[in-house]
Amino acid sequence: MTPDWVLWAHEIQAAAQNGLVFAQNHYDQERYAQLQRLAVRMMAARSDTAVTRIADLFAGERGYATPKSGVRGAAFRDGKLLLVREIADGGRWTLPGGWADVGLSPAQNVVKEFREETGFIVTPRKLVGVLDNNRQGHPPAPFHIYVHYFLCDIVGGEATLSSETSEIAFFAEDALPDDLSHDRVTRGQLLRMFAHQRDDGLATDFD
C-alpha cells in the first residue's frame, strides 16, 4: 500500500486545487496556495524529485482535481508476454502503455501506445483490470493514478523500436526480468496478466 504521507499529500493537493477553482476572494486564494505549497514540501521531503519540479507539476493542474488515467496492454506470443524497455526510466522493463490521450477511448489509447512503442498492431480483447496505483505497491507519485490494463491480440506489424523504447522482448512467466519499471508495472501485475491469458473467464480486477 502507498504510505499514508503520500495519500495525505494527494488529498491536500486536491483540496488546494479545488479551493483555488472556487475561491471567492484573494484571501481564500492565498490560503489554498499555501496548502498547495505544503503538499509540494511533503512530496519533496521523501522523494528524489526537486521541490521546483513538483511545484511546477502542481501549478500546471487546473480545474477540479481528479485522478489521472493511464493504459497498459498485455500481448502474448507462444505463451510469452511482450515487454518493452522504457528509455525514460533508465531502460527498465514494462508493459506498453502510458497516459490516456483526450479524444480516444481507453481501448483506442492502448492500440495507439502499442503501435508507437512496439510497432505491433493489436486488438484489445479484454479489460483485465482498472487499478489504483496507490493500492498496487508502486513507488510514491505526485498524483493519484488509475490504470486500465487490457489483454490484447497481436494482429499485425513487426517489432520496431521508438523514441520511447530501447528493446522489445517476450518473456516466459518463470523468466520475467528483475529490472522492472516499478513506477509503471509490478511483478504481481505481470503475473496477473498471465493468469488472465490462461483463463479468459476471469472477472475484471478492480480496486
GIDAPE-V342005 format. One record per pair of residues at least 24 apart in sequence whose ideal C-beta (glycine too) atoms are under 10 Angstrom apart, sorted by the first residue. I is the first residue (numbers start at 1). GAP is how many residues later the second one is. Records with the same first field share a line. If there is no record, write none. Layout:
BEGIN
I=GAP ; GAP
END
This chain:
BEGIN
1=133 ; 134 ; 135 ; 136
2=130 ; 131 ; 132 ; 133 ; 134 ; 135 ; 136 ; 137 ; 138 ; 139 ; 142
3=43 ; 131 ; 136 ; 137
5=37 ; 38 ; 40 ; 41 ; 135
6=36 ; 37 ; 40 ; 41 ; 128 ; 133 ; 134 ; 135 ; 136 ; 138
7=127 ; 133 ; 137
8=30 ; 31 ; 34
9=29 ; 30 ; 31 ; 32 ; 33 ; 34 ; 35 ; 36 ; 37 ; 38 ; 45 ; 49 ; 131 ; 133 ; 134
10=29 ; 32 ; 33 ; 55 ; 57 ; 124 ; 130 ; 131 ; 132 ; 133 ; 134 ; 135
11=28 ; 54 ; 133
12=24 ; 25 ; 26 ; 27 ; 28 ; 30 ; 31
13=25 ; 26 ; 27 ; 29 ; 30 ; 41 ; 44 ; 45 ; 48 ; 52 ; 129 ; 130 ; 131
14=25 ; 47 ; 50 ; 51 ; 52 ; 53 ; 129 ; 130
15=24 ; 50
16=24 ; 42 ; 45 ; 49
17=41 ; 42 ; 44 ; 45 ; 46 ; 47 ; 48 ; 49
18=45 ; 46 ; 47 ; 48
19=46
20=41 ; 42 ; 43 ; 45
21=41 ; 42 ; 43 ; 44
22=42
33=26
36=25
39=103
40=102
43=97 ; 98 ; 99 ; 100
44=98
46=94
47=92 ; 93 ; 94 ; 95
48=91
49=91 ; 92 ; 93
53=89
54=88
57=85 ; 86
58=84 ; 85
61=81 ; 82
65=78 ; 79
66=77 ; 78 ; 80
67=65 ; 66 ; 67 ; 76 ; 77 ; 78 ; 79 ; 80
68=31 ; 32 ; 65 ; 73 ; 74 ; 75 ; 76 ; 77 ; 78 ; 79
69=30 ; 31 ; 32 ; 37 ; 40 ; 61 ; 76 ; 77 ; 78 ; 79
70=27 ; 28 ; 29 ; 30 ; 36 ; 39 ; 40 ; 43 ; 61 ; 63 ; 75 ; 76 ; 77 ; 78 ; 79 ; 114
71=24 ; 25 ; 26 ; 27 ; 28 ; 29 ; 30 ; 33 ; 34 ; 35 ; 36 ; 37 ; 38 ; 39 ; 40 ; 41 ; 42 ; 43 ; 53 ; 75 ; 76 ; 77 ; 78 ; 79
72=24 ; 25 ; 26 ; 38 ; 41 ; 56 ; 57 ; 59 ; 75 ; 76 ; 77 ; 78 ; 80 ; 112 ; 113 ; 117 ; 121
73=24 ; 34 ; 36 ; 37 ; 38 ; 40 ; 41 ; 44 ; 45 ; 47 ; 49 ; 51 ; 55 ; 75 ; 76 ; 77 ; 78 ; 79 ; 120
74=36 ; 48 ; 51 ; 52 ; 54 ; 75 ; 76 ; 77 ; 78 ; 111 ; 115 ; 116 ; 118 ; 119 ; 120 ; 122 ; 123
75=35 ; 39 ; 43 ; 45 ; 47 ; 48 ; 49 ; 50 ; 75 ; 76 ; 77 ; 78 ; 79 ; 80 ; 95 ; 118 ; 122
76=75 ; 76 ; 77 ; 78 ; 94 ; 117 ; 118 ; 121 ; 122
77=43 ; 77 ; 93
78=92 ; 94
79=91 ; 93 ; 94 ; 115 ; 118 ; 119
80=89 ; 90 ; 91 ; 92 ; 93 ; 95 ; 114
81=88 ; 89 ; 90 ; 91 ; 92 ; 95 ; 109 ; 110 ; 112 ; 113 ; 116
82=32 ; 35 ; 36 ; 38 ; 40 ; 70 ; 72 ; 77 ; 86 ; 87 ; 88 ; 89 ; 111
83=35 ; 82 ; 84 ; 85 ; 86 ; 87 ; 88 ; 93 ; 94 ; 97 ; 98 ; 102 ; 107
84=29 ; 30 ; 33 ; 34 ; 75 ; 77 ; 78 ; 80 ; 81 ; 82 ; 83 ; 84 ; 85 ; 97
85=76 ; 79 ; 80 ; 81 ; 82 ; 83 ; 84 ; 92 ; 94 ; 96
86=31 ; 78 ; 79 ; 80 ; 81 ; 94 ; 95 ; 97 ; 98 ; 99
87=74 ; 75 ; 76 ; 77 ; 78 ; 79 ; 80
88=75 ; 76 ; 77 ; 93 ; 95 ; 96
89=90 ; 91 ; 92 ; 93 ; 94 ; 95
90=76 ; 89 ; 91
91=74 ; 75 ; 76 ; 88 ; 90
92=85 ; 86 ; 87 ; 88 ; 89 ; 90 ; 91 ; 92 ; 93
93=74 ; 76 ; 78 ; 83 ; 84 ; 85 ; 86 ; 87 ; 88 ; 91 ; 92 ; 97
94=71 ; 83 ; 86 ; 87 ; 88 ; 89 ; 90 ; 91 ; 92 ; 95 ; 96
95=52 ; 54 ; 55 ; 57 ; 85 ; 86 ; 89 ; 90 ; 94 ; 95 ; 98
96=24 ; 26 ; 56 ; 66 ; 68 ; 69 ; 72 ; 88
97=50 ; 51 ; 52 ; 53 ; 87 ; 88
98=49 ; 66 ; 86
99=46 ; 48
100=46 ; 47 ; 48
105=43
106=24 ; 41 ; 42 ; 43 ; 44
107=41 ; 43 ; 45
109=39 ; 41
110=38 ; 39 ; 40 ; 41 ; 42
111=39 ; 41
113=37 ; 51
114=36 ; 38 ; 40 ; 43
115=41 ; 42 ; 45 ; 47
116=44 ; 46 ; 47 ; 48 ; 49
117=43 ; 44 ; 45 ; 46 ; 47 ; 48 ; 51
118=36 ; 39 ; 40 ; 41 ; 42 ; 43 ; 44 ; 46 ; 47 ; 50
119=37 ; 38 ; 39 ; 40 ; 41 ; 42 ; 43 ; 46 ; 49
120=32 ; 34 ; 35 ; 36 ; 37 ; 38 ; 39 ; 40 ; 48
121=31 ; 32 ; 33 ; 34 ; 35 ; 36 ; 37
122=28 ; 29 ; 30 ; 31 ; 32 ; 33 ; 34 ; 35
123=27 ; 29 ; 30 ; 31 ; 32 ; 33
124=24 ; 26 ; 27 ; 28 ; 29
125=25 ; 26 ; 27 ; 28 ; 71 ; 72 ; 75
126=24 ; 25 ; 26 ; 27 ; 70 ; 71 ; 74 ; 75 ; 76 ; 78
127=24 ; 69 ; 77 ; 78 ; 79
128=24 ; 61 ; 64 ; 65 ; 67 ; 68 ; 69 ; 74 ; 75 ; 76 ; 77
129=60 ; 63 ; 64 ; 67 ; 73 ; 74 ; 75 ; 76 ; 77 ; 78
130=74 ; 75 ; 76 ; 77
131=55 ; 58 ; 61 ; 74 ; 75 ; 76
132=74 ; 75
133=50 ; 51 ; 53 ; 74
134=73
135=72
136=46 ; 49 ; 50 ; 52 ; 53 ; 71
137=45 ; 49 ; 50 ; 51 ; 52
138=43 ; 44 ; 45 ; 46 ; 47 ; 48 ; 51
139=43 ; 44
140=43
141=42
145=38
146=60 ; 61
147=37 ; 38 ; 42
148=56
149=36 ; 40 ; 43 ; 44 ; 47 ; 55 ; 56
150=43 ; 46
151=42 ; 45 ; 46 ; 49 ; 51
173=24 ; 25
END
